[in-house]
Amino acid sequence: MTAGSFPETGTGTEEGRGGVPGGPAGGTAFGTRGLLDVLGVAAVVVDASGRIVLWSPQAEALFGYGADEALGQYVARLIVGEEHRAEAMRLFGEVLGRGTTWAGTFPVRHKDGSTRQLEFRNMRLTDDVGDLYALGIVADRSAVARVETELALSDRLVDQSPLGLAVLDTGLRYVLVNPALERFNGLPAALHLGRRPSEVLPGVDAAALEAAARRVLETGEPLLDVQAMGETPADPDGGEHAWSVSFYRLEAAGGRVLGVAAWVVDVTERHRADAAADRSRRRLALVADASARVGTTLEVERTAEELASVVVPALADIAAVDVLDSVLTLRRPDAPEQGPALFRALAVRAGHETEALAAADPPGSVALYGAERLVTRCVQTGRPVLVSRVGAEDLPRIARGPEAAGQLARAGVHSYLAVPLIARGEVLGALDLKRDRHNPLPFDAEDVLLAVELAARAAVGIDNARWYQNVRNAAVTLQRSLLPGAPPDRPGLEAAARYQPAQASSEVGGDWYDVIALPDEKTALVVGDVMGSGIEAAATMGRLRTATRAFADLDLSPTQVLRHLDRIAVGLEHSIATCLFAVHDPRRGRCRIANAGHLPPVRLPADGPAELVTLSTGVPLGVGGGTFRTARVPFLPGDRLVLFTDGLIETRDTAIDDRLDLLVTLVEATRGLSLEESCDRLLRELRRPGAADDVALLIARSTR
């Protein structure tokens, strides 16, 4: 083999690098040959007289002479140039005479006449009769230099690489560990060798790593970026570390499997950064979720429930929302800066079944929390209270009593956080958070910041709701005070009525009903609806109801009453109202009805089907200049007349005509019920949860 043909053996070529999977970058791949084959090592034996007595096939490749040309020739004359012959004879004499070994580079003459640098290692040999010989082991200098460079590079890569390198035999026992892996594992190489990863690293999921290595041994397919996590002796108190491990199978000449090489990269910082980024994303998502889900209504209890549902289980396993009782009554907190405080529980939630729920005050209950309670300290200082790791001595300050403390202990509560609910500079209450065995991580400083943010958003909603509810309660009180009590007994007439305000998240309107005694045993039946809501609408309703009673006492016709009411409504700023005014005359068996923009009543004859009464609609009161007409409707003994405001039937998703048809059907279905039962059924069947409008309902029945 000539020096010029050496690269074709595979050294340094792409095709040759697959022979040793996992070998150093740029390393020599031997394929099915050995190292001596790659080097092209030749053997030459010279007797004491300097004649060649042994000439290997590799020598023919190095020197160009075949065995038939070389054997028996004087070595110095054959392969050493004249200018180097004296030096060659001197070295030959030292090897044979002194028995020394000489190694180095020497120029030799090739058969083609060129001079080449070859690497020699010469030593003296003695045969069984005592004759001396010189053995020369020869290789091309360029090939030797290349291998030296590659070996040096391999040593550098293994010893100085920041990546950990391990070689495992077929039994998955360590046979090589580089310094980087020693640092990663916190153990010297000597404690690795001959042992399996699971024996060396009990704090790491080594079983998964061994399974991956075994798969590579069996298939020969590399496995890249296998994730491993755990703790090692290198950093026992530094928390969990993360590594990326890549496995390659090692094969010897002939394809014999030697074992597995594993490159290990410490990716702890990246893992922690990714975890922190993921945690930040989840926190931002939680804040966004809270923005969308908390404060959707103007109800204090609903807002508290929304807050609890957002933080469980994303932030805590158990959550409770408590407010100072004085807050709900719009009184300044009367609790001193030190001492007990009176709380009202608004919401309690857990992410799973737990005994800790029984330890919390049920929603709606009022409890006096002592000064030693951590939630009391939270609202009195206006600052979060964090107990990262709850001990037995902390439970009495968290729980409401000894029994509750035992329940928390059995539930595995191990971390506690209370943050104040602060809105517009006023502490309203506290958000109380706990973690149990379902979440082993304790609350930390980031959890405190997140809880404070969520509590602040919810506190604004609670504050808005409590002020709104106070105003609404005032309007409801005014509205109810202006409405009549139970309808009076009248000759030839039986009546029942209901008033229901809008749901808590909506303002009270100006709906009203009335039953007015008139001369000659006649009775006026009235329903009306002031447009708008709140105290202003309730006040306007009171004025119109008073005026209606005054005009009715004058025994005016329904048309005349509405005309007078229209003039009054015009004088009331921003006051528009609809009204239905009916006068029942039992002697004539009829009702006279006039309408000012209101929905028509439903008539249920004693001997016929229910129907809407056909009336001239008229314009609402307050428009001014409207024309009103009176209709005469039969109203015989046993007949019923149902008067109502639009809050009974109007919805956002159903046409008004369809709802009127449903009302007529339901009125027909109440034929056998009493008037009181009829009122209840109509409200139950037609009134939807969360209705945003008031309802006034009046049912009259003609009697003998």
C-alpha positions as CSV (number, residue, x, y, z in Angstrom):
1,M,0.0,0.0,0.0
2,T,1.5,3.3,-1.0
3,A,1.4,6.5,1.0
4,G,-0.6,8.2,-1.7
5,S,-3.3,5.5,-1.4
6,F,-3.8,5.8,2.3
7,P,-6.9,8.0,2.3
8,E,-8.8,5.4,0.4
9,T,-8.7,3.2,3.5
10,G,-11.6,5.3,5.0
11,T,-9.5,7.6,7.3
12,G,-11.1,11.0,7.3
13,T,-13.7,10.2,4.7
14,E,-17.5,10.5,5.2
15,E,-18.1,6.9,4.2
16,G,-15.8,5.6,6.8
17,R,-17.3,7.4,9.9
18,G,-20.1,5.0,10.4
19,G,-17.9,2.2,11.6
20,V,-17.7,3.3,15.2
21,P,-21.0,5.0,16.2
22,G,-20.4,7.6,18.9
23,G,-16.7,7.9,18.2
24,P,-15.0,11.3,18.5
25,A,-15.6,13.7,15.7
26,G,-13.1,13.2,12.9
27,G,-12.0,9.9,14.4
28,T,-10.6,7.1,12.3
29,A,-13.2,4.4,11.3
30,F,-11.6,1.0,10.9
31,G,-14.6,-0.9,9.5
32,T,-13.7,-4.6,9.4
33,R,-10.0,-3.9,9.7
34,G,-7.7,-3.3,12.6
35,L,-5.5,-0.4,13.5
36,L,-2.3,-2.0,12.0
37,D,-4.1,-2.5,8.7
38,V,-5.1,1.2,8.7
39,L,-1.5,2.2,9.4
40,G,-0.1,-0.3,6.8
41,V,2.5,-1.5,9.3
42,A,5.3,-3.5,7.6
43,A,7.8,-6.0,9.2
44,V,11.4,-6.3,8.0
45,V,14.0,-8.7,9.6
46,V,17.7,-8.3,8.9
47,D,20.4,-10.7,9.9
48,A,23.7,-9.7,11.6
49,S,25.3,-9.3,8.2
50,G,22.7,-6.8,7.1
51,R,20.9,-9.1,4.7
52,I,17.1,-9.1,4.5
53,V,15.7,-12.4,5.7
54,L,12.0,-11.5,6.2
55,W,9.8,-9.2,4.1
56,S,6.1,-8.8,4.8
57,P,3.5,-7.9,2.2
58,Q,3.1,-4.5,3.7
59,A,6.8,-3.9,3.1
60,E,6.2,-4.3,-0.6
61,A,3.6,-1.5,-0.4
62,L,5.9,0.8,1.6
63,F,9.1,0.2,-0.4
64,G,7.9,-0.9,-3.7
65,Y,10.0,-4.1,-3.8
66,G,8.5,-7.5,-3.9
67,A,9.7,-10.3,-1.6
68,D,11.7,-11.9,-4.5
69,E,13.5,-8.7,-5.0
70,A,14.2,-7.9,-1.4
71,L,15.1,-11.2,0.4
72,G,18.8,-11.8,0.6
73,Q,19.7,-8.2,-0.3
74,Y,21.7,-5.8,1.9
75,V,19.1,-3.6,3.4
76,A,21.2,-0.5,3.4
77,R,21.9,-0.8,-0.4
78,L,18.3,-1.6,-1.2
79,I,16.3,1.1,0.6
80,V,18.8,3.6,2.1
81,G,20.2,6.4,0.0
82,E,24.0,6.8,-0.2
83,E,23.8,10.1,1.7
84,H,22.1,8.4,4.7
85,R,23.8,5.0,4.6
86,A,26.5,5.8,7.2
87,E,23.8,6.9,9.7
88,A,21.8,3.8,9.0
89,M,24.8,1.6,9.6
90,R,25.5,3.3,12.9
91,L,22.0,2.8,14.2
92,F,22.0,-0.8,12.9
93,G,25.1,-1.5,14.8
94,E,23.7,0.0,18.1
95,V,20.6,-2.1,17.9
96,L,22.5,-5.4,17.2
97,G,25.5,-4.6,19.4
98,R,24.0,-3.0,22.4
99,G,20.5,-4.4,22.2
100,T,18.9,-0.9,22.4
101,T,15.7,-0.1,20.8
102,W,15.5,2.8,18.4
103,A,12.4,4.6,17.2
104,G,12.0,7.5,14.9
105,T,11.6,8.8,11.4
106,F,14.1,7.9,8.8
107,P,14.3,8.7,5.1
108,V,14.2,5.7,2.8
109,R,14.5,5.2,-0.9
110,H,11.4,3.8,-2.8
111,K,11.8,1.6,-5.8
112,D,10.5,4.4,-7.9
113,G,13.5,6.5,-6.9
114,S,11.6,8.8,-4.5
115,T,12.6,9.4,-0.9
116,R,10.0,9.0,1.7
117,Q,9.8,9.5,5.5
118,L,8.9,6.4,7.3
119,E,8.3,5.7,11.0
120,F,10.6,3.0,12.4
121,R,10.8,1.0,15.5
122,N,13.9,-1.2,15.5
123,M,14.8,-3.9,18.1
124,R,17.2,-6.8,18.4
125,L,15.9,-10.4,18.1
126,T,17.7,-13.6,19.2
127,D,16.8,-17.0,17.8
128,D,17.1,-20.4,19.5
129,V,20.7,-20.9,18.6
130,G,21.8,-17.4,19.7
131,D,22.0,-15.7,16.3
132,L,21.1,-12.0,16.3
133,Y,18.7,-10.3,14.0
134,A,17.3,-6.7,13.7
135,L,13.5,-6.3,13.5
136,G,12.1,-3.2,11.9
137,I,8.5,-2.3,12.4
138,V,7.8,0.3,9.7
139,A,4.8,2.6,8.8
140,D,4.2,5.6,6.6
141,R,5.0,8.7,8.6
142,S,2.0,10.6,7.3
143,A,-0.4,7.8,8.4
144,V,1.2,7.6,11.8
145,A,1.0,11.4,12.1
146,R,-2.6,11.3,11.2
147,V,-3.4,8.7,13.8
148,E,-1.4,10.5,16.4
149,T,-3.4,13.7,15.7
150,E,-6.7,11.9,15.8
151,L,-5.8,10.1,19.1
152,A,-4.7,13.4,20.6
153,L,-7.9,15.0,19.4
154,S,-9.9,12.2,20.9
155,D,-8.1,12.5,24.2
156,R,-8.8,16.2,24.3
157,L,-12.4,15.8,23.4
158,V,-13.0,13.2,26.0
159,D,-10.9,14.8,28.8
160,Q,-11.6,18.5,28.2
161,S,-15.1,18.4,26.7
162,P,-17.8,20.2,28.8
163,L,-20.1,17.4,27.8
164,G,-20.2,14.3,29.9
165,L,-19.1,11.1,28.2
166,A,-19.7,7.6,29.4
167,V,-19.0,4.2,27.8
168,L,-21.0,1.3,29.0
169,D,-20.3,-2.3,28.2
170,T,-22.9,-4.8,27.0
171,G,-24.0,-5.3,30.6
172,L,-24.5,-1.5,30.9
173,R,-21.6,-1.2,33.4
174,Y,-19.4,1.8,33.2
175,V,-16.0,1.3,31.5
176,L,-15.1,4.9,30.9
177,V,-16.2,8.2,32.4
178,N,-14.7,11.6,31.4
179,P,-14.0,14.4,33.9
180,A,-17.1,16.4,32.9
181,L,-19.4,13.5,33.8
182,E,-17.5,13.1,37.1
183,R,-18.4,16.7,37.9
184,F,-22.0,16.2,36.8
185,N,-22.5,13.1,39.0
186,G,-20.3,14.3,41.9
187,L,-18.4,11.0,42.0
188,P,-14.9,10.1,40.8
189,A,-14.5,7.7,37.8
190,A,-13.3,4.9,40.1
191,L,-16.8,4.8,41.8
192,H,-18.4,4.5,38.4
193,L,-16.4,1.7,36.8
194,G,-18.0,-1.7,36.9
195,R,-21.3,-0.4,38.2
196,R,-24.6,0.3,36.5
197,P,-26.1,3.9,36.3
198,S,-28.9,2.8,38.6
199,E,-26.3,1.8,41.2
200,V,-24.4,5.0,40.9
201,L,-27.3,7.5,40.7
202,P,-30.2,6.4,42.9
203,G,-31.6,10.0,42.8
204,V,-32.1,9.9,39.0
205,D,-34.6,7.9,37.0
206,A,-31.7,5.7,35.9
207,A,-34.1,2.8,35.0
208,A,-35.3,4.9,32.0
209,L,-31.8,5.6,30.9
210,E,-30.8,2.0,31.1
211,A,-33.9,1.0,29.1
212,A,-32.8,3.5,26.4
213,A,-29.3,2.2,26.4
214,R,-30.5,-1.4,26.1
215,R,-32.6,-0.4,23.1
216,V,-29.6,1.1,21.4
217,L,-27.6,-2.1,22.1
218,E,-30.3,-4.2,20.5
219,T,-31.2,-2.1,17.5
220,G,-28.0,-0.1,16.7
221,E,-30.2,2.9,16.2
222,P,-28.9,6.0,18.1
223,L,-31.3,7.7,20.6
224,L,-30.9,11.4,20.8
225,D,-32.0,13.9,23.5
226,V,-33.3,11.4,26.0
227,Q,-34.4,13.6,29.0
228,A,-33.4,12.7,32.5
229,M,-34.1,14.5,35.8
230,G,-33.1,14.0,39.4
231,E,-30.6,14.8,42.1
232,T,-26.9,13.7,42.2
233,P,-24.2,13.9,44.9
234,A,-22.7,16.8,43.0
235,D,-25.5,19.1,44.2
236,P,-27.7,17.3,46.9
237,D,-29.3,20.6,48.1
238,G,-29.5,22.3,44.7
239,G,-32.9,20.9,43.7
240,E,-33.7,18.9,40.7
241,H,-31.4,18.9,37.7
242,A,-32.0,18.0,34.1
243,W,-29.9,16.4,31.5
244,S,-30.1,15.5,27.8
245,V,-28.5,12.1,27.0
246,S,-27.7,10.7,23.6
247,F,-26.8,7.1,23.1
248,Y,-24.7,5.4,20.3
249,R,-23.7,1.8,19.9
250,L,-20.0,1.0,19.7
251,E,-18.8,-1.8,17.5
252,A,-15.4,-3.4,17.0
253,A,-13.8,-4.9,13.9
254,G,-16.1,-7.4,12.3
255,G,-19.2,-5.8,13.8
256,R,-18.8,-7.1,17.3
257,V,-20.8,-5.0,19.7
258,L,-18.6,-3.4,22.5
259,G,-21.2,-1.4,24.3
260,V,-22.9,2.0,24.3
261,A,-21.4,5.5,24.3
262,A,-23.5,8.2,26.0
263,W,-23.0,11.9,25.6
264,V,-24.6,13.9,28.5
265,V,-25.4,17.6,28.4
266,D,-26.5,19.4,31.6
267,V,-29.6,21.4,30.5
268,T,-30.7,22.4,34.0
269,E,-30.6,26.1,33.3
270,R,-32.5,25.7,30.1
271,H,-35.0,23.4,31.8
272,R,-35.5,25.9,34.7
273,A,-35.8,28.8,32.2
274,D,-38.4,26.9,30.2
275,A,-40.2,26.0,33.4
276,A,-40.2,29.6,34.5
277,A,-41.4,30.7,31.1
278,D,-44.2,28.1,31.2
279,R,-45.1,29.2,34.7
280,S,-45.2,32.8,33.5
281,R,-47.5,31.9,30.6
282,R,-49.8,30.0,32.9
283,R,-49.9,33.0,35.3
284,L,-50.7,35.4,32.5
285,A,-53.4,33.0,31.3
286,L,-54.8,32.8,34.9
287,V,-54.9,36.7,35.1
288,A,-56.6,36.8,31.7
289,D,-59.0,34.2,32.8
290,A,-59.8,36.1,36.0
291,S,-60.4,39.3,33.9
292,A,-62.9,37.4,31.9
293,R,-64.6,35.4,34.6
294,V,-64.5,37.5,37.8
295,G,-66.9,40.4,38.1
296,T,-69.4,39.3,35.4
297,T,-72.3,40.4,37.6
298,L,-73.1,43.0,40.2
299,E,-73.6,40.4,42.9
300,V,-71.2,40.2,45.8
301,E,-71.6,36.5,46.4
302,R,-71.4,35.6,42.7
303,T,-68.2,37.7,42.3
304,A,-66.6,35.9,45.3
305,E,-67.6,32.5,43.9
306,E,-66.0,33.5,40.5
307,L,-62.8,34.4,42.3
308,A,-62.7,31.1,44.2
309,S,-63.4,29.1,41.0
310,V,-60.5,30.9,39.1
311,V,-57.8,30.2,41.8
312,V,-58.8,26.5,42.3
313,P,-57.0,24.4,41.2
314,A,-54.7,26.7,39.2
315,L,-53.2,28.3,42.3
316,A,-54.5,26.5,45.3
317,D,-56.3,23.3,46.3
318,I,-58.7,25.0,48.7
319,A,-59.9,28.7,48.5
320,A,-62.2,30.7,50.7
321,V,-63.3,34.3,50.2
322,D,-64.3,36.2,53.4
323,V,-65.3,39.8,53.8
324,L,-65.7,42.0,56.8
325,D,-69.3,42.1,57.8
326,S,-69.2,45.9,58.1
327,V,-68.3,46.1,54.4
328,L,-71.6,44.6,53.3
329,T,-73.6,47.0,55.4
330,L,-71.5,49.9,54.0
331,R,-70.2,50.8,57.4
332,R,-66.6,51.6,58.1
333,P,-64.8,48.6,59.5
334,D,-65.3,48.7,63.2
335,A,-62.6,46.2,63.9
336,P,-59.6,47.7,65.7
337,E,-56.1,47.4,64.3
338,Q,-55.6,44.7,67.0
339,G,-58.3,42.4,68.2
340,P,-61.0,40.2,66.8
341,A,-62.8,40.9,63.5
342,L,-66.3,40.0,62.3
343,F,-66.2,38.2,59.0
344,R,-68.9,36.9,56.6
345,A,-68.0,33.9,54.5
346,L,-68.9,34.4,50.8
347,A,-67.4,31.4,48.9
348,V,-65.5,28.2,49.6
349,R,-64.1,25.9,46.9
350,A,-61.9,22.9,46.6
351,G,-60.3,21.2,43.6
352,H,-61.1,17.7,44.9
353,E,-62.9,16.0,47.7
354,T,-61.2,16.9,50.9
355,E,-61.9,17.1,54.6
356,A,-60.5,20.6,54.5
357,L,-63.8,21.9,53.1
358,A,-65.6,21.0,56.4
359,A,-63.0,23.1,58.2
360,A,-64.1,26.3,56.4
361,D,-67.0,28.5,57.4
362,P,-70.0,27.8,55.2
363,P,-70.9,30.6,52.8
364,G,-73.3,33.1,54.3
365,S,-72.3,32.4,57.9
366,V,-70.9,35.2,60.1
367,A,-68.0,34.4,62.5
368,L,-65.8,36.4,64.9
369,Y,-62.2,35.7,64.1
370,G,-59.7,36.2,66.9
371,A,-56.7,38.4,66.7
372,E,-54.4,35.3,66.6
373,R,-56.0,34.2,63.3
374,L,-53.7,34.8,60.3
375,V,-56.6,36.0,58.2
376,T,-57.4,38.6,60.9
377,R,-53.8,39.8,60.7
378,C,-54.1,40.0,56.9
379,V,-57.1,42.3,56.9
380,Q,-55.8,44.4,59.8
381,T,-52.4,45.0,58.2
382,G,-53.6,45.0,54.6
383,R,-50.6,42.8,53.8
384,P,-50.3,39.2,52.6
385,V,-49.6,36.5,55.1
386,L,-47.5,33.5,53.9
387,V,-46.7,30.3,55.7
388,S,-44.7,28.4,53.1
389,R,-44.5,25.2,55.2
390,V,-47.3,24.7,57.6
391,G,-46.4,23.0,60.9
392,A,-48.5,21.7,63.7
393,E,-47.9,25.0,65.6
394,D,-49.4,27.0,62.6
395,L,-52.7,25.1,62.2
396,P,-54.4,26.8,65.3
397,R,-53.8,30.2,63.7
398,I,-55.2,29.1,60.4
399,A,-58.2,27.0,61.4
400,R,-61.3,28.3,63.2
401,G,-60.9,25.9,66.1
402,P,-59.3,22.7,67.3
403,E,-61.6,20.4,65.3
404,A,-61.0,22.4,62.1
405,A,-57.2,22.2,62.7
406,G,-57.4,18.5,62.9
407,Q,-59.4,18.4,59.7
408,L,-56.8,20.5,57.9
409,A,-54.0,18.2,59.3
410,R,-55.7,15.1,58.0
411,A,-56.3,16.7,54.6
412,G,-52.6,17.2,54.3
413,V,-52.6,21.0,54.2
414,H,-48.9,22.0,54.1
415,S,-48.8,25.6,52.7
416,Y,-51.0,28.6,53.5
417,L,-51.5,32.1,51.9
418,A,-53.9,34.9,52.8
419,V,-54.0,38.1,50.7
420,P,-56.2,41.1,51.4
421,L,-59.1,42.2,49.2
422,I,-58.4,45.9,48.8
423,A,-60.5,48.3,46.6
424,R,-60.1,52.1,46.5
425,G,-57.8,52.0,49.5
426,E,-60.3,50.0,51.7
427,V,-59.7,46.5,53.0
428,L,-62.8,44.6,52.3
429,G,-61.8,41.1,53.4
430,A,-59.3,38.3,52.4
431,L,-58.7,35.6,49.9
432,D,-57.6,32.5,51.9
433,L,-55.6,29.8,50.0
434,K,-54.3,26.4,51.0
435,R,-52.4,23.6,49.4
436,D,-52.6,20.0,50.4
437,R,-51.0,16.7,49.3
438,H,-52.4,17.1,45.8
439,N,-49.9,19.9,45.1
440,P,-46.7,19.2,47.0
441,L,-45.1,22.6,46.1
442,P,-45.3,25.3,48.8
443,F,-46.5,28.8,48.0
444,D,-43.6,31.1,47.0
445,A,-43.1,34.8,46.4
446,E,-44.4,34.5,42.8
447,D,-47.6,32.9,44.1
448,V,-48.0,35.8,46.5
449,L,-47.7,38.4,43.6
450,L,-50.2,36.4,41.5
451,A,-52.7,36.1,44.4
452,V,-52.4,39.8,45.2
453,E,-53.2,40.6,41.5
454,L,-56.2,38.3,41.4
455,A,-57.5,39.6,44.7
456,A,-57.2,43.2,43.7
457,R,-59.2,42.6,40.5
458,A,-61.9,40.7,42.4
459,A,-61.9,43.3,45.2
460,V,-63.0,46.0,42.7
461,G,-65.8,43.8,41.5
462,I,-66.9,43.1,45.1
463,D,-66.8,46.8,45.9
464,N,-68.8,47.7,42.8
465,A,-71.3,45.0,43.6
466,R,-71.8,46.0,47.3
467,W,-72.4,49.7,46.4
468,Y,-74.7,48.7,43.6
469,Q,-76.6,46.3,45.8
470,N,-77.0,49.0,48.4
471,V,-78.5,51.4,45.9
472,R,-80.6,48.7,44.4
473,N,-81.9,47.7,47.9
474,A,-82.9,51.3,48.4
475,A,-84.8,51.3,45.1
476,V,-86.5,48.1,45.9
477,T,-87.5,49.4,49.3
478,L,-88.9,52.5,47.8
479,Q,-90.7,50.6,45.1
480,R,-92.3,48.2,47.5
481,S,-93.3,51.0,49.8
482,L,-95.1,52.8,46.9
483,L,-97.0,49.7,45.9
484,P,-100.3,48.7,47.5
485,G,-100.7,45.8,49.8
486,A,-103.0,42.9,49.2
487,P,-105.9,43.8,46.9
488,P,-109.0,44.9,48.8
489,D,-112.2,42.9,48.8
490,R,-114.6,44.4,46.3
491,P,-118.2,43.6,45.4
492,G,-118.4,41.2,42.6
493,L,-114.6,41.0,42.2
494,E,-111.8,38.9,43.5
495,A,-108.1,39.9,42.8
496,A,-104.6,38.7,43.4
497,A,-101.4,40.4,42.5
498,R,-97.6,40.0,42.5
499,Y,-94.6,42.2,42.1
500,Q,-91.1,40.8,41.4
501,P,-88.1,43.1,41.0
502,A,-85.4,42.5,38.5
503,Q,-82.7,40.0,39.4
504,A,-79.9,41.2,41.7
505,S,-77.6,42.1,38.8
506,S,-80.1,44.5,37.3
507,E,-81.6,47.7,38.5
508,V,-85.2,47.9,39.7
509,G,-87.7,49.3,37.3
510,G,-90.9,51.3,37.7
511,D,-93.6,48.6,37.3
512,W,-96.7,48.9,39.3
513,Y,-100.2,47.6,39.8
514,D,-103.2,48.9,41.7
515,V,-106.8,48.0,42.6
516,I,-108.9,51.1,43.4
517,A,-112.4,51.2,44.9
518,L,-114.8,53.4,42.9
519,P,-118.4,54.6,43.6
520,D,-121.4,52.3,42.7
521,E,-119.4,49.2,43.6
522,K,-117.1,49.7,40.6
523,T,-113.4,48.9,40.8
524,A,-110.4,50.2,38.8
525,L,-107.7,47.8,37.8
526,V,-104.4,49.3,36.8
527,V,-100.9,48.1,35.6
528,G,-98.2,50.4,34.4
529,D,-94.5,50.5,33.6
530,V,-92.2,53.5,33.8
531,M,-89.4,53.3,31.3
532,G,-86.0,53.4,33.0
533,S,-84.7,51.9,36.2
534,G,-83.4,52.8,39.6
535,I,-84.7,55.2,42.2
536,E,-85.8,57.7,39.6
537,A,-88.1,55.2,37.9
538,A,-89.5,54.1,41.3
539,A,-90.1,57.8,42.3
540,T,-91.9,58.5,39.0
541,M,-94.0,55.4,39.4
542,G,-95.0,56.6,42.8
543,R,-96.1,60.0,41.4
544,L,-98.1,58.4,38.5
545,R,-99.8,55.9,40.9
546,T,-100.8,58.7,43.2
547,A,-102.2,60.7,40.3
548,T,-104.1,57.7,38.9
549,R,-105.8,57.2,42.3
550,A,-106.7,60.9,42.4
551,F,-108.3,60.9,38.9
552,A,-110.0,57.5,39.5
553,D,-111.7,59.0,42.5
554,L,-113.3,61.6,40.3
555,D,-115.2,58.7,38.5
556,L,-113.7,59.7,35.2
557,S,-113.8,57.4,32.2
558,P,-110.6,55.4,31.5
559,T,-109.9,57.6,28.5
560,Q,-110.1,60.8,30.6
561,V,-107.9,59.3,33.3
562,L,-105.2,58.5,30.7
563,R,-105.4,62.0,29.2
564,H,-104.8,63.6,32.6
565,L,-101.9,61.2,33.3
566,D,-100.4,62.0,30.0
567,R,-100.3,65.7,30.8
568,I,-98.7,65.0,34.2
569,A,-96.1,62.7,32.6
570,V,-95.2,65.3,30.1
571,G,-94.3,67.6,33.0
572,L,-92.1,65.0,34.6
573,E,-88.6,65.2,33.0
574,H,-87.5,62.1,31.0
575,S,-90.7,60.2,32.1
576,I,-92.3,57.9,29.7
577,A,-94.7,55.2,30.9
578,T,-97.1,52.6,29.5
579,C,-100.4,52.1,31.4
580,L,-103.5,49.9,31.2
581,F,-106.6,51.3,33.0
582,A,-109.7,49.2,33.4
583,V,-112.9,49.8,35.3
584,H,-115.0,46.8,36.3
585,D,-118.8,47.4,36.6
586,P,-120.3,44.2,38.2
587,R,-123.9,45.5,37.6
588,R,-123.4,45.6,33.9
589,G,-121.0,42.6,33.7
590,R,-118.3,44.4,31.8
591,C,-115.0,46.2,31.9
592,R,-114.2,49.4,30.2
593,I,-110.5,49.4,29.3
594,A,-108.2,52.1,27.8
595,N,-104.6,51.5,26.8
596,A,-101.5,53.9,26.7
597,G,-98.9,51.9,24.8
598,H,-99.2,48.8,27.0
599,L,-99.5,45.1,26.2
600,P,-103.2,43.9,26.0
601,P,-104.6,41.8,28.9
602,V,-105.6,38.2,28.5
603,R,-109.3,37.3,29.1
604,L,-110.3,33.8,30.3
605,P,-114.1,33.5,29.9
606,A,-115.9,31.0,32.2
607,D,-117.3,29.3,29.1
608,G,-114.7,29.9,26.4
609,P,-111.0,29.7,25.6
610,A,-108.5,32.3,26.8
611,E,-107.7,35.1,24.4
612,L,-105.9,38.4,24.1
613,V,-108.2,41.4,24.4
614,T,-108.3,43.5,21.3
615,L,-107.6,47.1,22.2
616,S,-106.6,50.4,20.6
617,T,-102.9,50.6,21.6
618,G,-102.6,54.3,22.1
619,V,-99.3,56.1,22.8
620,P,-97.3,55.9,26.1
621,L,-97.8,58.5,28.7
622,G,-95.5,61.4,28.5
623,V,-95.4,61.6,24.7
624,G,-98.1,64.2,24.8
625,G,-101.1,64.8,22.5
626,G,-102.0,61.2,22.2
627,T,-105.5,59.9,21.5
628,F,-106.9,57.2,23.9
629,R,-110.0,55.1,23.3
630,T,-112.1,53.0,25.7
631,A,-113.1,49.5,24.8
632,R,-116.0,47.7,26.4
633,V,-115.2,44.0,27.2
634,P,-117.6,41.5,28.6
635,F,-116.7,40.4,32.1
636,L,-119.3,38.0,33.5
637,P,-119.2,36.0,36.7
638,G,-116.5,33.4,36.5
639,D,-114.5,35.3,33.9
640,R,-110.9,36.2,34.5
641,L,-108.8,39.1,33.4
642,V,-104.9,39.0,33.5
643,L,-103.1,42.3,33.4
644,F,-99.2,42.3,33.4
645,T,-96.1,44.3,32.5
646,D,-93.7,43.3,29.7
647,G,-91.1,41.8,32.1
648,L,-93.4,38.7,32.4
649,I,-93.0,37.7,28.7
650,E,-90.2,39.6,27.0
651,T,-86.9,37.7,26.4
652,R,-83.9,38.4,24.2
653,D,-84.2,35.2,22.1
654,T,-88.0,34.7,21.5
655,A,-90.4,36.8,19.5
656,I,-92.9,38.8,21.5
657,D,-95.9,37.2,19.6
658,D,-94.6,33.7,20.5
659,R,-94.4,34.7,24.1
660,L,-97.9,36.1,24.1
661,D,-99.2,32.9,22.6
662,L,-97.5,31.0,25.4
663,L,-99.0,33.3,28.0
664,V,-102.5,32.7,26.6
665,T,-101.9,28.9,26.7
666,L,-100.7,29.1,30.3
667,V,-103.6,31.2,31.3
668,E,-106.0,28.6,29.9
669,A,-104.1,26.0,31.9
670,T,-104.8,27.9,35.2
671,R,-108.5,27.6,34.8
672,G,-109.0,25.3,37.7
673,L,-106.5,27.1,40.0
674,S,-107.1,29.8,42.5
675,L,-106.0,33.3,41.7
676,E,-103.0,33.0,44.0
677,E,-102.0,29.7,42.5
678,S,-102.4,31.2,39.1
679,C,-100.1,34.1,39.8
680,D,-97.4,31.7,41.1
681,R,-97.7,29.4,38.2
682,L,-97.5,32.1,35.6
683,L,-94.4,33.6,37.2
684,R,-92.8,30.2,37.6
685,E,-93.4,29.2,33.9
686,L,-92.7,32.5,32.3
687,R,-90.1,34.2,34.5
688,R,-86.6,33.2,33.4
689,P,-83.6,33.1,35.8
690,G,-81.6,36.3,35.7
691,A,-84.5,38.3,34.3
692,A,-83.4,41.9,33.8
693,D,-86.8,43.6,34.2
694,D,-89.5,44.0,36.9
695,V,-92.8,42.2,36.7
696,A,-96.2,43.5,37.9
697,L,-99.0,40.9,37.6
698,L,-102.7,41.4,38.4
699,I,-105.4,38.8,38.0
700,A,-109.1,39.6,38.6
701,R,-112.1,37.3,38.6
702,S,-115.7,38.4,38.4
703,T,-117.9,36.9,41.1
704,R,-121.7,36.8,41.7
